[in-house]
Amino acid sequence: MRKIITILLGLAVIYGCSTVPLTGRKQLALVSNAELIPMADQEYRKVIAKGPLSNNAQQVEMIRRVGTRIQNAVEQYMAKANLSQELAGFNWEFNLIDEPKTVNAWCMPGGKVAFYTGILPICQDETGVAIVMGHEVAHAIANHGRERMSQQILAQLGLNSLGAVMGSNPTAGQQLLYQAVGMGSQLGMLKFSRQDESEADHLGLIFMAMAGYDPNQAPLFWERMAKQGSGDGTPEFLRTHPSDNKRIKALRDAMPEAMRYYNRTAMN
């Protein structure tokens, strides 16, 4: 069995790699967005149907307003980089789920976002929401969920495609998707690597700046999130998004670049 896994890993490295569109980093891609996004859309519909969705019109409108501004920034960024084709199949949607005890947010492959009301007090305001929105959307743009799924398909199941997983065990495919995007559930979650988190922090900072939100507020948000996780209970958001001094320092180091985008947006 170990020999088979080794062979599969070697084949995956040769034939199953792609490039993170914004950083150039090579990543494992045994799953295509063409097959992953429809699956993600289907699971998103189940989550939204279960709800409960927030009936706070002001908060819902804020989530959708921020989401649309981040979406426009992403599409603008990708167009300037000649990478608009990477957004094929994206059908953006932004919803607020009324779960005050759930401190979490996530973005499905394909641009469907869920916020939970429990994270809003830490966000404090619209800029705080933009920090979280930019970060979560950045995970989707960098295909981190696809990368996590590909790694788990190979390591846990010994298979080399999503089709093989769905053919042999559809429930396992659903569980892998939930884990890969950081959805809170009894299934457990896969932690994004430090490399993934660094990419999402950096790209999210750029996206929020391009959307017209002050990137200087990002380190302050993560400081608040770190304090939130210092008690007995660790929020779902921190289980896949570790907040530490290195992360905050990296954000401050990236601030000059982000401010160039922010100032450019303010001038337009």
C-alpha positions as CSV (number, residue, x, y, z in Angstrom):
1,M,0.0,0.0,0.0
2,R,2.8,2.4,0.9
3,K,4.4,1.7,-2.5
4,I,1.2,2.5,-4.2
5,I,0.8,5.8,-2.4
6,T,4.4,6.7,-3.3
7,I,3.7,6.1,-6.9
8,L,0.5,8.1,-6.8
9,L,2.3,10.9,-5.1
10,G,5.0,10.9,-7.8
11,L,2.4,11.0,-10.6
12,A,0.5,13.8,-8.8
13,V,3.7,15.9,-8.6
14,I,4.3,15.4,-12.3
15,Y,0.8,15.6,-13.7
16,G,-1.4,17.2,-11.0
17,C,0.2,20.6,-10.3
18,S,-1.0,24.1,-11.0
19,T,0.3,27.6,-10.1
20,V,-1.2,30.0,-7.6
21,P,-2.3,32.7,-10.0
22,L,-1.1,35.7,-7.9
23,T,2.2,34.3,-6.4
24,G,3.5,31.8,-8.9
25,R,3.7,29.1,-6.2
26,K,3.3,25.5,-7.5
27,Q,0.5,23.6,-5.8
28,L,-1.1,20.2,-6.0
29,A,-4.3,20.2,-8.1
30,L,-5.9,16.7,-8.5
31,V,-9.2,18.5,-8.6
32,S,-10.3,20.9,-11.3
33,N,-12.4,24.0,-10.6
34,A,-14.8,22.8,-13.4
35,E,-15.7,19.8,-11.2
36,L,-15.2,21.4,-7.8
37,I,-17.2,24.6,-8.2
38,P,-20.5,22.8,-9.0
39,M,-20.0,20.6,-6.0
40,A,-19.3,23.7,-3.8
41,D,-22.4,25.5,-5.1
42,Q,-24.5,22.5,-4.2
43,E,-23.2,22.3,-0.7
44,Y,-23.5,26.0,-0.2
45,R,-27.2,25.8,-1.1
46,K,-27.6,23.2,1.7
47,V,-25.9,25.4,4.2
48,I,-28.0,28.5,3.2
49,A,-31.2,26.4,3.2
50,K,-30.5,25.2,6.7
51,G,-29.6,28.7,8.0
52,P,-30.9,30.4,9.9
53,L,-30.1,33.4,7.8
54,S,-30.0,36.8,9.6
55,N,-33.0,39.0,9.3
56,N,-31.0,42.1,10.4
57,A,-31.4,44.1,7.2
58,Q,-28.6,46.5,8.0
59,Q,-26.0,43.8,8.7
60,V,-27.1,41.7,5.7
61,E,-26.8,44.8,3.5
62,M,-23.3,45.6,4.9
63,I,-22.1,42.0,4.2
64,R,-23.3,42.2,0.6
65,R,-22.0,45.7,0.1
66,V,-18.5,44.8,1.3
67,G,-18.6,41.5,-0.6
68,T,-19.5,43.3,-3.9
69,R,-16.7,45.8,-3.4
70,I,-14.2,43.0,-2.7
71,Q,-15.5,41.1,-5.7
72,N,-15.0,44.1,-8.0
73,A,-11.5,44.6,-6.6
74,V,-10.6,41.0,-7.3
75,E,-12.0,41.1,-10.9
76,Q,-10.1,44.3,-11.5
77,Y,-6.9,42.8,-10.1
78,M,-7.2,39.7,-12.2
79,A,-8.0,41.6,-15.4
80,K,-4.9,43.7,-15.0
81,A,-2.8,40.6,-14.5
82,N,-4.4,38.9,-17.6
83,L,-5.8,36.2,-15.3
84,S,-9.6,36.7,-15.7
85,Q,-9.8,33.2,-17.0
86,E,-9.0,32.0,-13.5
87,L,-12.5,33.3,-12.4
88,A,-14.3,31.0,-14.8
89,G,-17.3,29.5,-13.1
90,F,-17.3,32.0,-10.3
91,N,-20.9,33.1,-9.3
92,W,-20.5,35.4,-6.3
93,E,-22.9,35.3,-3.4
94,F,-22.7,36.8,0.1
95,N,-24.9,35.7,3.0
96,L,-25.0,36.3,6.8
97,I,-26.0,33.3,9.0
98,D,-27.5,34.1,12.4
99,E,-25.3,32.1,14.7
100,P,-24.1,34.5,17.5
101,K,-21.8,31.9,19.1
102,T,-20.1,31.0,15.8
103,V,-17.0,33.1,15.2
104,N,-16.3,32.1,11.6
105,A,-16.5,33.0,7.9
106,W,-15.6,31.1,4.8
107,C,-15.6,31.3,1.0
108,M,-16.4,28.4,-1.2
109,P,-14.5,27.7,-4.4
110,G,-16.4,29.8,-6.9
111,G,-17.0,32.8,-4.7
112,K,-19.9,31.9,-2.4
113,V,-19.3,33.4,1.0
114,A,-20.8,32.8,4.4
115,F,-20.4,35.1,7.4
116,Y,-21.6,34.2,10.9
117,T,-23.1,36.9,13.2
118,G,-20.7,35.8,15.9
119,I,-17.7,37.3,14.1
120,L,-19.3,40.7,13.7
121,P,-18.5,42.1,17.2
122,I,-14.8,41.4,16.5
123,C,-15.0,43.0,13.1
124,Q,-16.6,46.1,14.8
125,D,-17.4,47.9,11.6
126,E,-17.5,47.7,7.8
127,T,-13.7,47.8,7.5
128,G,-13.4,44.9,9.9
129,V,-15.8,42.9,7.7
130,A,-13.7,43.9,4.6
131,I,-10.6,42.4,6.3
132,V,-12.3,39.1,6.9
133,M,-14.0,39.2,3.5
134,G,-10.7,39.9,1.7
135,H,-8.9,37.1,3.5
136,E,-11.5,34.5,2.9
137,V,-12.0,35.4,-0.8
138,A,-8.2,35.3,-1.2
139,H,-8.2,31.7,-0.1
140,A,-10.6,30.9,-2.9
141,I,-8.7,33.0,-5.5
142,A,-5.5,31.2,-4.6
143,N,-7.3,27.8,-4.8
144,H,-6.3,26.8,-1.3
145,G,-9.4,24.7,-0.8
146,R,-8.7,22.8,-4.0
147,E,-5.1,22.3,-2.9
148,R,-6.3,20.9,0.6
149,M,-8.7,18.6,-1.1
150,S,-6.1,17.3,-3.5
151,Q,-3.7,16.6,-0.7
152,Q,-6.3,14.7,1.3
153,I,-7.5,12.7,-1.7
154,L,-4.0,11.5,-2.2
155,A,-2.9,11.1,1.4
156,Q,-6.1,9.7,3.1
157,L,-7.9,7.9,0.3
158,G,-5.1,6.9,-2.0
159,L,-7.0,8.1,-5.0
160,N,-5.9,10.6,-7.7
161,S,-9.1,12.5,-8.7
162,L,-12.3,13.9,-7.2
163,G,-14.3,11.7,-9.6
164,A,-12.7,8.6,-8.1
165,V,-13.7,9.8,-4.6
166,M,-17.3,10.6,-5.6
167,G,-17.5,7.3,-7.4
168,S,-16.3,5.3,-4.4
169,N,-17.7,7.3,-1.5
170,P,-19.7,10.5,-2.2
171,T,-20.0,11.3,1.5
172,A,-16.2,11.4,1.8
173,G,-16.1,13.9,-1.0
174,Q,-18.6,16.2,0.8
175,Q,-16.5,15.9,4.0
176,L,-13.3,16.8,2.2
177,L,-15.0,19.9,0.8
178,Y,-16.3,21.1,4.2
179,Q,-12.9,20.6,5.7
180,A,-11.0,22.2,2.9
181,V,-12.8,25.5,3.0
182,G,-12.8,25.8,6.9
183,M,-16.5,25.3,7.5
184,G,-17.3,24.7,11.1
185,S,-18.9,21.2,11.6
186,Q,-18.6,18.0,13.5
187,L,-16.5,16.7,10.7
188,G,-13.4,18.6,11.8
189,M,-11.4,21.0,9.7
190,L,-8.1,20.9,7.9
191,K,-5.8,23.7,9.0
192,F,-4.5,25.9,6.2
193,S,-0.7,25.8,6.1
194,R,1.3,28.9,7.2
195,Q,2.1,29.4,3.5
196,D,-1.6,29.5,2.6
197,E,-2.4,31.8,5.5
198,S,0.5,34.1,4.5
199,E,-0.8,34.2,0.9
200,A,-4.4,34.9,2.0
201,D,-3.3,37.6,4.4
202,H,-1.2,39.4,1.8
203,L,-3.7,39.0,-1.0
204,G,-6.6,39.9,1.2
205,L,-4.8,43.1,2.3
206,I,-4.4,44.1,-1.4
207,F,-8.0,43.3,-2.2
208,M,-9.5,45.3,0.7
209,A,-7.2,48.2,-0.2
210,M,-8.3,48.2,-3.8
211,A,-11.9,48.1,-2.6
212,G,-11.3,51.4,-0.7
213,Y,-10.9,50.1,2.9
214,D,-8.0,51.2,5.0
215,P,-5.5,48.3,5.2
216,N,-3.9,49.8,8.4
217,Q,-6.9,48.3,10.3
218,A,-6.0,44.7,9.4
219,P,-3.3,44.2,12.1
220,L,-5.6,45.7,14.7
221,F,-8.3,43.2,13.7
222,W,-6.0,40.3,14.1
223,E,-4.9,41.6,17.5
224,R,-8.6,41.6,18.6
225,M,-9.0,38.1,17.2
226,A,-5.9,36.9,19.1
227,K,-7.4,38.2,22.3
228,Q,-10.7,36.5,21.5
229,G,-8.8,33.2,21.3
230,S,-6.9,33.6,24.5
231,G,-9.7,32.3,26.7
232,D,-10.9,28.7,27.2
233,G,-12.8,28.4,24.0
234,T,-11.1,28.8,20.6
235,P,-13.4,30.3,17.9
236,E,-13.8,28.3,14.7
237,F,-12.2,31.1,12.8
238,L,-9.0,30.7,14.8
239,R,-8.8,27.0,14.4
240,T,-8.0,27.4,10.7
241,H,-6.7,31.0,10.9
242,P,-3.9,31.1,13.5
243,S,-3.3,34.6,14.7
244,D,0.1,35.4,16.1
245,N,2.8,38.1,16.3
246,K,4.5,36.9,13.1
247,R,1.2,37.2,11.2
248,I,0.7,40.8,12.5
249,K,4.3,41.7,11.7
250,A,3.9,40.3,8.1
251,L,0.8,42.5,7.6
252,R,2.7,45.6,8.8
253,D,5.6,44.7,6.5
254,A,3.2,44.5,3.6
255,M,1.5,47.8,4.4
256,P,3.5,50.0,2.0
257,E,2.4,47.9,-0.9
258,A,-1.2,47.9,0.3
259,M,-1.2,51.6,0.8
260,R,-0.1,52.2,-2.8
261,Y,-3.3,50.4,-3.9
262,Y,-5.4,52.2,-1.3
263,N,-4.0,55.7,-2.2
264,R,-4.5,54.9,-5.9
265,T,-8.1,53.9,-5.3
266,A,-8.7,57.1,-3.2
267,M,-7.5,59.3,-6.1
268,N,-9.9,57.7,-8.6
